[in-house]
């Protein structure tokens, strides 16, 4: 048996998942994540996963979404050519935003300009909630909030600084305000500066998601990304937290090809 590999290279982390052909959506054999500073560990981690797989190792297809720029693409290309992985360069596809894929029509003014992670997240949301008007929020370094219609049209969305970036911006650019880490939303009005910053940043994230949900008249809201566990409890509209919506979208795209 040969396996398929999905890679989501974001602004902060490189995430990956190994799947068996025909696997259910989001059913990973093994997955991993590396901060950019530690990303050189990726080839060895993947080789170890292959060695422990229940069948003879081999990767027949690779789908990569990269929003971290050409240097990261070059690094990934080099790592995928590592002898221990035995990946045919022809098996590697660099996922890109195109006018239509996997049941999602890209209505961006310039379809190619849409971040490929946002397109993948839309495909993932559509695969999980077919036939429904959806808002999908991916809360990472940046927070993206996008709308998909019941018939699968990606309408567009919003981009705002992520939760950590908002807090860092305040700490760096405002005198005497401390750096904080994401945590639980304070009850009511904050009575100290750390909680006041956190409350404001979480309210901004949650408010943007609520605004998009109401504007789109959505019936489903999916929240994903590294900051989702902090943001989701503050969101007042019905929603569900889904791990790795970009990876799920890549899997759906791979299955539809």
Buried (B, 14 or more C-beta within 10 A) or exposed (E): EBBBBBBBBBBBBBBBBBBBEEBEEBEBBBBBBBEBEEBEEBBEBBBEBBEEBEEEBBBEBBBBBBBBEEEBBEBBBEBBBBEEBEBEEEBBBBBEBEEEBBBBBBBBEEBEEBBBBBBBBBBBBBBBBEEBBBBBBBBBBBBBBBBBBBEBBBBEBBEBBBBBBBBBEBBEEEEEBEEBEBEEBBEEEBEEEBBBBBBBBBEBBBEBBBBBBEEBEBBBBBBBBBBBBBBBBBBEBEBEBBEBBBBBBBBBBBBEE
